[in-house]
């Protein structure tokens, strides 16, 4: 039996998350080029030390969006579970873990990064070398394997299930597939050190794909509260 109060809360969180992700995307676009990737700390840290405000606002937006996404994903589990009990439950755990890491990394950025950047700028060559060597430890998921890749996998599984056996709009599934590809492109770009791939994919992801998917999912969660609504399409199994 569905928990209507959880679904109502999740729908509201998904809609608010959509707006917060969009704001995060705008902040990301406004970042100096040196701050759009942490692959080169020798460029990132001096730039951040000189102009930290936009990046800190971006991190704060991601922290809020991640918290909202955790609640929304639990409501999505409540609604989408009939499509495939095992897959939906398993991938939701992966997504919640990814969102939780995103929140933790964002708060670590807010609390630790200003001091690290100041120490880097003020320090000598040995200090700078030590910070550069350990800088990736600021993040618990430095290339986004779970915060981007894991969340993308959750969205992809939901999208495939929607296309195969759901009465939910196929547009939501297509938006989810695009979101997944952009998430994975960011992971590939981070691993390979190609900043332009990371910045381009992230801009499209935060401004278009993620807000669209969460907004659409929020509306879907609301529709699921209708007594006549059924997530499953009629199939000849």
C-alpha positions as CSV (number, residue, x, y, z in Angstrom):
1,X,0.0,0.0,0.0
2,X,1.4,3.4,-1.0
3,X,2.2,6.0,1.7
4,X,0.4,9.0,0.3
5,X,2.0,11.4,2.8
6,X,5.5,10.3,1.8
7,X,4.6,10.7,-1.9
8,X,3.2,14.2,-1.3
9,X,6.4,15.2,0.5
10,X,8.6,13.6,-2.2
11,X,6.7,15.4,-5.0
12,X,7.2,18.7,-3.3
13,X,10.9,18.0,-2.7
14,X,11.3,16.9,-6.4
15,X,9.8,20.2,-7.6
16,X,11.8,22.3,-5.3
17,X,15.0,20.3,-6.2
18,X,14.3,21.1,-9.8
19,X,14.5,24.8,-9.1
20,X,17.6,24.4,-6.9
21,X,19.5,22.4,-9.5
22,X,18.7,25.0,-12.1
23,X,20.1,27.7,-9.8
24,X,23.2,25.5,-9.2
25,X,23.5,25.3,-13.0
26,X,23.4,29.1,-13.4
27,X,26.0,29.5,-10.7
28,X,28.2,26.9,-12.4
29,X,28.0,28.8,-15.7
30,X,29.1,32.0,-13.9
31,X,32.2,30.3,-12.4
32,X,35.6,31.4,-13.7
33,X,37.0,28.8,-16.1
34,X,39.6,27.8,-13.6
35,X,36.9,26.8,-11.1
36,X,34.9,24.5,-13.4
37,X,37.1,21.6,-12.7
38,X,39.4,20.6,-9.8
39,X,41.7,18.6,-12.1
40,X,44.3,21.4,-12.0
41,X,44.5,22.6,-8.4
42,X,47.4,25.0,-9.3
43,X,44.8,27.0,-11.2
44,X,41.7,26.2,-9.2
45,X,42.9,27.1,-5.7
46,X,44.4,30.6,-6.5
47,X,41.2,31.4,-8.5
48,X,39.0,30.3,-5.6
49,X,41.1,32.2,-3.0
50,X,40.6,35.3,-5.0
51,X,36.9,34.9,-5.8
52,X,35.2,32.2,-3.6
53,X,31.7,33.5,-3.4
54,X,30.1,31.9,-6.5
55,X,31.7,28.5,-5.9
56,X,30.5,28.5,-2.3
57,X,27.0,29.4,-3.4
58,X,27.2,26.6,-5.9
59,X,28.3,24.1,-3.2
60,X,25.5,25.3,-1.0
61,X,22.9,24.8,-3.7
62,X,24.2,21.3,-4.3
63,X,24.0,20.5,-0.6
64,X,20.3,21.6,-0.5
65,X,19.5,19.8,-3.8
66,X,21.1,16.6,-2.5
67,X,19.0,16.6,0.6
68,X,15.8,17.2,-1.3
69,X,16.8,14.5,-3.8
70,X,17.2,11.9,-1.0
71,X,13.6,12.5,0.1
72,X,12.3,12.6,-3.5
73,X,14.1,9.3,-4.4
74,X,12.4,7.6,-1.5
75,X,9.0,8.7,-2.8
76,X,10.0,7.5,-6.3
77,X,10.7,4.1,-4.8
78,X,7.2,4.1,-3.3
79,X,5.6,4.7,-6.7
80,X,7.9,2.9,-9.1
81,X,8.5,-0.2,-7.0
82,X,5.7,-2.3,-8.8
83,X,7.6,-2.1,-12.0
84,X,10.4,-4.3,-10.7
85,X,10.8,-4.8,-7.0
86,X,14.4,-5.8,-7.0
87,X,15.8,-3.3,-9.5
88,X,14.0,-0.3,-8.2
89,X,14.8,-1.0,-4.5
90,X,18.5,-1.8,-5.3
91,X,19.1,1.2,-7.5
92,X,17.3,3.6,-5.1
93,X,19.8,2.6,-2.4
94,X,22.6,3.4,-4.9
95,X,21.0,6.8,-5.6
96,X,20.5,7.7,-2.0
97,X,24.1,6.8,-1.3
98,X,25.2,9.0,-4.2
99,X,23.0,11.9,-3.1
100,X,24.3,11.6,0.5
101,X,27.9,11.7,-0.8
102,X,27.0,14.8,-2.8
103,X,25.7,16.5,0.4
104,X,28.7,15.5,2.5
105,X,31.2,16.7,-0.2
106,X,29.3,20.0,-0.5
107,X,29.5,20.6,3.2
108,X,33.2,19.6,3.2
109,X,33.8,22.2,0.5
110,X,32.0,24.9,2.4
111,X,33.9,24.2,5.6
112,X,37.4,23.2,4.4
113,X,38.1,24.6,1.0
114,X,38.5,28.3,2.0
115,X,41.2,27.4,4.5
116,X,43.0,25.0,2.0
117,X,43.0,27.7,-0.7
118,X,44.3,30.3,1.6
119,X,47.1,28.0,2.8
120,X,48.0,27.1,-0.8
121,X,48.3,30.8,-1.9
122,X,50.3,31.8,1.2
123,X,52.5,28.7,1.3
124,X,55.8,27.9,-0.3
125,X,56.6,25.4,-3.0
126,X,56.6,22.4,-0.5
127,X,53.3,23.4,0.9
128,X,51.8,23.8,-2.5
129,X,53.1,20.5,-3.6
130,X,51.7,18.8,-0.5
131,X,48.3,20.4,-1.0
132,X,48.3,19.5,-4.7
133,X,49.2,15.9,-3.9
134,X,46.4,15.5,-1.4
135,X,43.8,17.9,-2.8
136,X,41.6,15.1,-4.2
137,X,41.0,14.0,-0.6
138,X,38.7,17.0,-0.1
139,X,36.0,15.0,-1.9
140,X,34.9,11.5,-0.8
141,X,34.0,10.9,-4.5
142,X,36.5,13.0,-6.5
143,X,35.5,11.8,-10.0
144,X,31.8,11.4,-9.2
145,X,31.5,7.6,-9.6
146,X,28.5,7.5,-7.2
147,X,27.4,11.1,-7.1
148,X,27.1,11.2,-10.9
149,X,27.6,7.7,-12.2
150,X,25.5,5.9,-9.5
151,X,22.7,8.4,-9.6
152,X,22.7,8.2,-13.4
153,X,22.4,4.4,-13.2
154,X,19.3,4.8,-11.0
155,X,17.7,7.2,-13.4
156,X,18.6,4.9,-16.4
157,X,17.1,1.8,-14.7
158,X,13.9,3.8,-14.0
159,X,13.9,5.0,-17.6
160,X,14.2,1.5,-19.1
161,X,11.4,0.2,-16.8
162,X,9.2,3.1,-17.8
163,X,9.8,2.4,-21.5
164,X,9.2,-1.3,-21.1
165,X,6.3,-1.7,-18.7
166,X,4.9,1.6,-17.4
167,X,2.0,3.9,-18.1
168,X,4.2,6.8,-17.2
169,X,5.0,9.3,-20.0
170,X,7.8,8.1,-22.2
171,X,9.1,11.7,-22.2
172,X,10.2,11.2,-18.6
173,X,12.2,8.2,-19.7
174,X,13.9,10.0,-22.5
175,X,14.8,12.9,-20.2
176,X,16.2,10.4,-17.8
177,X,18.4,8.8,-20.5
178,X,19.8,12.2,-21.5
179,X,20.5,13.0,-17.8
180,X,22.3,9.7,-17.4
181,X,24.5,10.3,-20.5
182,X,25.4,13.8,-19.2
183,X,26.2,12.4,-15.8
184,X,28.5,9.8,-17.2
185,X,30.2,12.2,-19.5
186,X,31.2,14.2,-16.5
187,X,32.7,11.1,-14.9
188,X,34.6,10.3,-18.1
189,X,35.8,13.9,-18.3
190,X,37.0,13.9,-14.7
191,X,38.8,10.6,-15.1
192,X,40.5,11.7,-18.3
193,X,41.2,15.2,-17.2
194,X,39.3,16.8,-20.1
195,X,38.0,20.0,-18.5
196,X,35.9,21.1,-21.4
197,X,33.9,17.8,-21.3
198,X,33.2,18.2,-17.6
199,X,32.2,21.9,-17.9
200,X,30.0,21.4,-21.0
201,X,28.2,18.3,-19.7
202,X,27.7,19.8,-16.2
203,X,26.3,23.0,-17.7
204,X,23.7,21.1,-19.7
205,X,23.0,18.7,-16.9
206,X,22.3,21.3,-14.2
207,X,20.5,23.8,-16.3
208,X,18.4,21.5,-18.5
209,X,18.4,17.7,-17.9
210,X,18.3,17.5,-14.1
211,X,15.8,20.2,-13.5
212,X,13.6,18.9,-16.3
213,X,13.7,15.3,-14.9
214,X,13.0,16.3,-11.3
215,X,10.2,18.6,-12.3
216,X,8.6,15.9,-14.5
217,X,9.1,13.3,-11.8
218,X,7.5,15.6,-9.2
219,X,4.4,16.0,-11.4
220,X,4.4,12.2,-11.9
221,X,4.5,11.6,-8.1
222,X,1.5,14.0,-7.7
223,X,-0.5,12.2,-10.4
224,X,0.2,8.9,-8.7
225,X,-2.0,10.1,-5.8
226,X,-5.1,9.8,-8.0
227,X,-7.2,6.7,-7.1
228,X,-7.4,5.7,-10.7
229,X,-3.6,6.0,-11.4
230,X,-1.7,2.8,-12.2
231,X,2.1,2.8,-12.8
232,X,2.0,-0.4,-14.7
233,X,1.0,-0.7,-18.3
234,X,-1.1,-3.6,-19.5
235,X,1.3,-6.3,-20.5
236,X,1.0,-9.8,-21.8
237,X,3.7,-11.4,-19.6
